[in-house]
Amino acid sequence: MSTEQETPDNATEATENPAVESETKVSAEAELLEASSPEAAIAQLQKELEQANQKAQENWDKALRVQAEMENLKRRTQKDLDDARKYAVERFAKELITVVDSLELGLQAITGDSPEVQKFREGSELTLKQFEAAFAKANIEQVNPLGQPFNPEHHQAMAMQPSADVAPNSVLTVFQKGYLLNGRLLRPAMVIVAKAPE
């Protein structure tokens, strides 16, 4: 075979190889820059530099956004975990509140001076104190707003009643005490609110 016949095969191999193609492209660009004026070459390089800087800035902005999003996700997850720990007993506490209400009503209904009634009263009072101690350990606070100004965040007004004895918009009567769990309302206090006499 002659060398003339081998050249086309070598050329085909060179064009099929991507590394050779990119080198050819770079060398063609370099020759074009050398052939053109130095000002045009500088302008072309400055344009490429600006594009590279712009792309780098876009990538930096994306990286910062992703990092901020991850920090926000971490904070939200931590808050959800903290809330889950704080308020895990909420449903159970609501059930216990009704038991405490029943004990208090039972104590109010106890009448008589017989020794059996007194023992029953003492036992109920001790049970109620144990409930109060357990509530204190679980950060459950009782809301008994008698005589305090009406607070719509913690109180539920059942009615308004004219009264000269209490300042207007103050709690006159408490039907049912309210409760807070770690500062969050479990149940509002059911109250009658005083208004100025007509």
SERO-4910 file (N, C-alpha, C, O; in steps of 0.05 Angstrom, whole numbers):
BEGIN
 pado doro    nc1    nc2    nc3   cac1   cac2   cac3    cc1    cc2    cc3    oc1    oc2    oc3
  Met    A     17    -23      0      0      0      0     18     25      0     39     25     11
  Ser    A      8     45    -13     23     70    -14     15     88      9     -6     84     22
  Thr    A     31    109     14     26    127     36      2    145     29    -11    155     47
  Glu    A     -4    148      4    -27    164     -4    -53    151      5    -72    165     13
  Gln    A    -54    125      4    -79    110     12    -82    110     42   -105    109     52
  Glu    A    -61    111     58    -63    110     87    -72    136     99    -84    136    120
  Thr    A    -67    159     86    -74    185     97   -103    188    101   -111    198    123
  Pro    A   -121    181     83   -150    185     89   -159    168    113   -176    178    128
  Asp    A   -148    145    117   -156    129    140   -148    143    166   -163    144    185
  Asn    A   -124    154    167   -114    168    190   -130    193    196   -135    200    219
  Ala    A   -139    207    175   -155    231    178   -182    223    189   -193    238    206
  Thr    A   -193    201    182   -219    192    192   -217    186    222   -234    193    238
  Glu    A   -194    173    229   -190    166    258   -187    192    274   -197    193    297
  Ala    A   -174    212    263   -169    237    278   -196    251    282   -200    263    304
  Thr    A   -214    251    262   -239    266    266   -258    250    284   -276    262    295
  Glu    A   -254    224    286   -272    209    304   -263    212    333   -280    208    351
  Asn    A   -239    219    339   -229    223    366   -236    251    377   -227    270    365
  Pro    A   -253    253    398   -262    279    408   -239    296    419   -240    320    417
  Ala    A   -218    284    431   -196    299    442   -181    313    419   -173    336    422
  Val    A   -178    300    397   -164    312    374   -182    334    363   -171    355    355
  Glu    A   -208    330    363   -226    351    352   -224    376    369   -223    398    358
  Ser    A   -224    373    396   -223    397    413   -196    411    410   -195    436    411
  Glu    A   -175    396    407   -148    408    403   -148    424    377   -136    445    375
  Thr    A   -160    412    357   -161    425    331   -177    451    333   -170    471    321
  Lys    A   -200    450    348   -217    473    351   -202    495    366   -203    518    358
  Val    A   -187    488    388   -172    508    403   -150    520    386   -146    544    386
  Ser    A   -136    503    371   -115    514    354   -126    531    332   -113    551    324
  Ala    A   -150    524    322   -162    541    301   -169    568    313   -166    589    300
  Glu    A   -180    568    338   -186    594    351   -161    610    356   -161    635    352
  Ala    A   -140    597    364   -115    611    369   -104    624    344    -95    646    344
  Glu    A   -106    608    321    -96    619    296   -114    643    288   -103    662    277
  Leu    A   -140    641    293   -158    663    286   -151    687    302   -151    710    292
  Leu    A   -145    684    328   -138    706    345   -111    719    336   -108    743    336
  Glu    A    -92    701    328    -66    712    319    -70    727    293    -57    747    288
  Ala    A    -88    717    275    -92    730    250   -106    756    253   -101    775    238
  Ser    A   -124    758    273   -139    784    276   -121    803    292    -99    797    301
  Ser    A   -131    827    295   -116    848    308   -115    842    338   -132    829    349
  Pro    A    -94    852    352    -92    848    381   -116    860    396   -124    849    417
  Glu    A   -127    882    387   -150    895    400   -174    876    400   -188    873    419
  Ala    A   -178    863    377   -200    845    374   -196    820    392   -215    810    404
  Ala    A   -171    811    394   -165    788    411   -170    795    440   -181    779    455
  Ile    A   -162    819    448   -166    828    476   -196    831    482   -206    822    503
  Ala    A   -211    842    463   -240    845    466   -253    818    469   -271    814    485
  Gln    A   -244    799    452   -256    772    454   -249    759    481   -267    746    493
  Leu    A   -225    761    490   -217    750    516   -232    763    539   -240    750    558
  Gln    A   -236    790    537   -251    803    558   -280    794    559   -292    791    580
  Lys    A   -291    790    535   -319    781    534   -321    753    546   -340    747    561
  Glu    A   -302    735    540   -303    708    551   -299    709    582   -311    694    596
  Leu    A   -282    728    591   -277    731    619   -303    740    633   -310    730    655
  Glu    A   -316    759    622   -342    769    633   -362    747    635   -376    744    655
  Gln    A   -364    731    613   -383    708    613   -376    688    635   -393    678    649
  Ala    A   -350    683    638   -341    664    658   -347    675    686   -355    660    704
  Asn    A   -342    701    690   -348    713    716   -378    713    722   -386    708    745
  Gln    A   -394    718    702   -423    717    705   -432    689    713   -449    685    731
  Lys    A   -422    669    699   -429    641    705   -420    634    733   -435    620    748
  Ala    A   -396    643    741   -386    637    768   -404    650    789   -410    638    810
  Gln    A   -413    675    784   -431    689    802   -458    675    804   -469    672    826
  Glu    A   -469    665    782   -494    650    782   -491    625    799   -509    618    815
  Asn    A   -469    611    795   -464    586    811   -461    593    840   -470    577    857
  Trp    A   -448    615    847   -444    623    875   -472    629    887   -477    621    910
  Asp    A   -488    644    872   -515    650    882   -532    625    887   -546    623    907
  Lys    A   -530    606    869   -544    580    872   -534    566    897   -550    555    913
  Ala    A   -508    566    901   -497    552    924   -506    565    950   -513    551    969
  Leu    A   -507    592    951   -516    606    975   -546    600    980   -554    597   1003
  Arg    A   -562    599    959   -591    594    962   -595    566    973   -612    561    991
  Val    A   -580    547    963   -583    519    972   -574    517   1001   -587    503   1017
  Gln    A   -553    531   1009   -544    531   1036   -565    543   1055   -570    533   1076
  Ala    A   -576    566   1046   -597    579   1062   -622    561   1065   -634    560   1086
  Glu    A   -629    548   1044   -652    530   1044   -647    507   1064   -665    499   1078
  Met    A   -623    496   1064   -616    475   1082   -617    484   1111   -626    470   1128
  Glu    A   -607    508   1116   -609    519   1144   -637    523   1152   -644    516   1175
  Asn    A   -654    533   1134   -683    537   1141   -696    510   1147   -712    508   1165
  Leu    A   -690    490   1130   -701    464   1134   -692    452   1161   -708    440   1176
  Lys    A   -667    456   1168   -656    447   1193   -671    460   1217   -678    447   1236
  Arg    A   -675    487   1215   -689    501   1236   -718    492   1239   -727    488   1261
  Arg    A   -732    489   1216   -760    480   1217   -762    452   1229   -779    447   1246
  Thr    A   -744    434   1222   -744    407   1232   -739    408   1262   -752    394   1278
  Gln    A   -720    424   1271   -714    426   1300   -738    437   1315   -744    428   1337
  Lys    A   -751    457   1303   -775    469   1316   -797    448   1318   -811    446   1339
  Asp    A   -801    433   1297   -822    412   1297   -816    391   1319   -834    382   1333
  Leu    A   -790    384   1321   -782    365   1342   -787    376   1370   -796    362   1388
  Asp    A   -779    402   1374   -783    414   1400   -813    416   1407   -821    410   1429
  Asp    A   -830    423   1387   -858    425   1391   -870    397   1398   -887    395   1415
  Ala    A   -860    377   1384   -870    350   1389   -863    342   1418   -879    329   1431
  Arg    A   -839    349   1427   -832    343   1455   -849    358   1475   -858    347   1495
  Lys    A   -853    384   1469   -867    402   1487   -897    394   1490   -908    394   1512
  Tyr    A   -909    388   1467   -938    385   1467   -947    356   1462   -969    351   1454
  Ala    A   -929    337   1468   -935    308   1464   -958    299   1482   -973    281   1475
  Val    A   -960    311   1506   -981    303   1525  -1007    319   1523  -1024    317   1540
  Glu    A  -1010    334   1501  -1033    352   1499  -1059    337   1500  -1077    344   1516
  Arg    A  -1062    316   1485  -1088    302   1484  -1093    288   1511  -1116    289   1521
  Phe    A  -1072    277   1523  -1075    264   1549  -1083    285   1570  -1099    280   1588
  Ala    A  -1070    308   1569  -1076    329   1589  -1105    339   1586  -1118    344   1607
  Lys    A  -1115    340   1562  -1143    349   1559  -1162    329   1572  -1182    336   1584
  Glu    A  -1155    303   1570  -1172    283   1583  -1170    285   1614  -1190    282   1627
  Leu    A  -1146    291   1624  -1143    293   1653  -1157    318   1664  -1166    318   1687
  Ile    A  -1159    339   1648  -1172    364   1657  -1201    358   1664  -1212    369   1683
  Thr    A  -1215    341   1648  -1243    335   1654  -1245    320   1680  -1264    323   1695
  Val    A  -1225    303   1687  -1225    289   1712  -1222    308   1735  -1236    306   1756
  Val    A  -1204    328   1732  -1200    348   1753  -1226    364   1756  -1233    371   1779
  Asp    A  -1239    371   1734  -1264    386   1736  -1285    370   1752  -1299    381   1769
  Ser    A  -1286    344   1747  -1306    328   1762  -1299    326   1791  -1317    327   1808
  Leu    A  -1273    324   1798  -1265    324   1826  -1272    350   1840  -1282    350   1863
  Glu    A  -1267    372   1827  -1274    399   1839  -1304    401   1843  -1313    411   1864
  Leu    A  -1320    393   1823  -1349    394   1826  -1358    375   1849  -1376    382   1864
  Gly    A  -1345    352   1851  -1352    334   1873  -1346    346   1900  -1362    342   1919
  Leu    A  -1323    359   1902  -1317    372   1928  -1337    394   1935  -1344    398   1958
  Gln    A  -1346    409   1915  -1365    430   1920  -1392    418   1929  -1407    431   1944
  Ala    A  -1398    394   1919  -1424    382   1925  -1425    367   1952  -1446    361   1962
  Ile    A  -1402    362   1963  -1401    348   1989  -1412    365   2011  -1402    387   2016
  Thr    A  -1432    355   2024  -1444    369   2047  -1446    350   2070  -1447    325   2066
  Gly    A  -1447    360   2093  -1450    343   2117  -1425    343   2134  -1403    350   2124
  Asp    A  -1428    336   2159  -1406    337   2178  -1399    310   2190  -1384    308   2209
  Ser    A  -1411    289   2179  -1405    262   2190  -1376    255   2184  -1364    265   2165
  Pro    A  -1364    237   2200  -1336    229   2196  -1331    217   2169  -1310    221   2157
  Glu    A  -1351    202   2158  -1347    190   2132  -1345    211   2110  -1329    209   2092
  Val    A  -1362    231   2112  -1362    253   2092  -1335    269   2094  -1324    276   2074
  Gln    A  -1326    273   2118  -1300    288   2122  -1277    272   2110  -1259    283   2097
  Lys    A  -1277    246   2114  -1256    229   2103  -1257    229   2072  -1236    231   2059
  Phe    A  -1281    229   2061  -1285    230   2032  -1275    257   2022  -1261    258   2001
  Arg    A  -1281    278   2036  -1272    305   2028  -1241    306   2028  -1229    316   2009
  Glu    A  -1229    296   2050  -1200    297   2052  -1187    281   2030  -1166    289   2019
  Gly    A  -1198    258   2024  -1187    241   2003  -1189    254   1976  -1170    253   1960
  Ser    A  -1211    267   1970  -1215    282   1945  -1196    305   1943  -1185    311   1922
  Glu    A  -1192    320   1965  -1174    342   1965  -1145    333   1960  -1130    346   1945
  Leu    A  -1137    311   1972  -1110    301   1968  -1106    292   1939  -1085    296   1927
  Thr    A  -1127    279   1928  -1125    270   1900  -1122    295   1881  -1107    294   1862
  Leu    A  -1138    315   1887  -1136    340   1872  -1109    353   1874  -1098    363   1854
  Lys    A  -1097    352   1897  -1070    363   1900  -1049    347   1884  -1030    358   1873
  Gln    A  -1053    321   1883  -1035    304   1867  -1037    311   1838  -1017    311   1823
  Phe    A  -1062    315   1829  -1066    323   1801  -1052    350   1795  -1039    353   1775
  Glu    A  -1054    369   1814  -1042    395   1810  -1011    392   1809   -998    406   1794
  Ala    A  -1000    375   1826   -971    370   1826   -962    358   1799   -942    365   1788
  Ala    A   -978    339   1789   -971    326   1764   -973    346   1741   -957    346   1723
  Phe    A   -993    364   1742   -996    385   1722   -972    404   1722   -962    412   1702
  Ala    A   -963    411   1747   -940    429   1749   -915    416   1737   -900    430   1724
  Lys    A   -911    390   1741   -888    376   1729   -889    376   1699   -869    377   1685
  Ala    A   -913    375   1687   -917    374   1658   -921    402   1646   -928    405   1623
  Asn    A   -916    423   1662   -919    451   1654   -948    458   1645   -952    472   1625
  Ile    A   -967    447   1659   -995    453   1653  -1004    473   1675  -1004    467   1699
  Glu    A  -1012    497   1666  -1020    518   1684  -1050    521   1684  -1063    519   1663
  Gln    A  -1061    527   1707  -1090    532   1710  -1095    562   1705  -1080    579   1714
  Val    A  -1117    568   1690  -1125    596   1685  -1151    600   1700  -1172    591   1692
  Asn    A  -1149    615   1723  -1172    622   1739  -1174    652   1740  -1163    664   1759
  Pro    A  -1187    665   1721  -1185    694   1718  -1205    711   1734  -1210    734   1726
  Leu    A  -1215    701   1755  -1235    715   1771  -1225    743   1779  -1204    745   1792
  Gly    A  -1239    764   1772  -1232    791   1778  -1211    804   1760  -1205    827   1762
  Gln    A  -1200    788   1741  -1180    799   1723  -1193    810   1698  -1216    804   1692
  Pro    A  -1179    827   1683  -1190    837   1658  -1194    814   1638  -1179    795   1638
  Phe    A  -1215    816   1622  -1221    796   1602  -1199    794   1581  -1191    815   1570
  Asn    A  -1189    771   1576  -1169    766   1556  -1180    746   1535  -1182    722   1542
  Pro    A  -1187    755   1511  -1199    737   1492  -1181    714   1483  -1190    694   1471
  Glu    A  -1154    716   1488  -1136    695   1481  -1138    671   1500  -1132    648   1492
  His    A  -1146    677   1525  -1147    655   1545  -1175    651   1557  -1179    631   1571
  His    A  -1193    669   1551  -1220    667   1563  -1241    666   1541  -1238    677   1519
  Gln    A  -1263    652   1547  -1285    651   1529  -1309    662   1544  -1318    651   1564
  Ala    A  -1320    685   1534  -1342    698   1547  -1368    683   1541  -1375    680   1518
  Met    A  -1382    675   1562  -1407    662   1558  -1430    682   1558  -1450    678   1544
  Ala    A  -1427    704   1573  -1447    725   1574  -1434    750   1586  -1412    749   1597
  Met    A  -1449    772   1584  -1441    797   1597  -1463    804   1617  -1486    801   1612
  Gln    A  -1454    814   1640  -1473    820   1662  -1467    847   1674  -1443    852   1680
  Pro    A  -1486    864   1677  -1481    890   1690  -1472    886   1719  -1484    870   1734
  Ser    A  -1452    902   1727  -1443    900   1755  -1430    926   1763  -1414    938   1748
  Ala    A  -1437    936   1787  -1425    960   1798  -1401    953   1815  -1385    971   1821
  Asp    A  -1399    928   1823  -1377    919   1841  -1351    915   1827  -1329    918   1839
  Val    A  -1352    907   1801  -1328    900   1787  -1324    919   1763  -1344    928   1751
  Ala    A  -1300    925   1756  -1294    943   1733  -1305    931   1708  -1304    907   1704
  Pro    A  -1316    948   1690  -1326    937   1664  -1303    922   1649  -1280    929   1651
  Asn    A  -1312    901   1635  -1294    884   1619  -1276    867   1637  -1255    859   1628
  Ser    A  -1284    862   1662  -1269    844   1679  -1286    819   1683  -1310    818   1678
  Val    A  -1272    797   1691  -1285    772   1695  -1301    773   1721  -1290    777   1742
  Leu    A  -1327    768   1719  -1345    769   1742  -1348    741   1754  -1347    738   1779
  Thr    A  -1351    721   1737  -1355    693   1746  -1340    674   1728  -1338    679   1704
  Val    A  -1329    653   1740  -1315    633   1724  -1332    607   1725  -1335    596   1747
  Phe    A  -1343    599   1702  -1358    574   1701  -1339    550   1701  -1343    530   1714
  Gln    A  -1318    553   1685  -1299    530   1681  -1271    542   1678  -1267    560   1661
  Lys    A  -1252    532   1694  -1225    542   1692  -1212    534   1665  -1219    513   1654
  Gly    A  -1193    550   1657  -1179    544   1632  -1151    532   1639  -1143    532   1662
  Tyr    A  -1138    522   1619  -1111    510   1623  -1093    517   1600  -1101    519   1577
  Leu    A  -1067    520   1607  -1046    525   1587  -1025    503   1589  -1019    494   1611
  Leu    A  -1015    494   1566   -993    475   1566   -969    488   1553   -969    495   1529
  Asn    A   -948    493   1569   -924    507   1560   -931    533   1547   -919    541   1527
  Gly    A   -950    547   1558   -958    574   1548   -979    572   1525   -989    593   1517
  Arg    A   -985    549   1515  -1004    546   1493  -1031    537   1505  -1032    520   1523
  Leu    A  -1052    549   1495  -1079    545   1506  -1088    516   1502  -1089    507   1479
  Leu    A  -1095    502   1524  -1108    476   1522  -1138    479   1521  -1152    466   1505
  Arg    A  -1148    496   1540  -1176    500   1541  -1181    528   1552  -1168    536   1572
  Pro    A  -1198    545   1539  -1203    571   1550  -1220    570   1575  -1236    552   1579
  Ala    A  -1217    590   1592  -1234    592   1616  -1262    603   1607  -1263    623   1592
  Met    A  -1283    590   1615  -1311    598   1609  -1319    619   1630  -1320    612   1654
  Val    A  -1324    643   1622  -1329    665   1641  -1353    682   1634  -1363    682   1612
  Ile    A  -1363    696   1655  -1382    718   1651  -1367    743   1655  -1352    746   1674
  Val    A  -1370    762   1636  -1356    787   1637  -1374    809   1647  -1397    810   1640
  Ala    A  -1363    827   1664  -1378    849   1675  -1380    871   1655  -1361    876   1639
  Lys    A  -1403    885   1655  -1405    909   1639  -1417    931   1657  -1428    925   1679
  Ala    A  -1414    956   1649  -1423    978   1665  -1453    977   1669  -1468    970   1650
  Pro    A  -1464    984   1692  -1492    983   1697  -1506   1004   1679  -1495   1025   1673
  Glu    A  -1530    997   1670  -1545   1015   1652  -1561   1036   1666  -1574   1052   1654
***
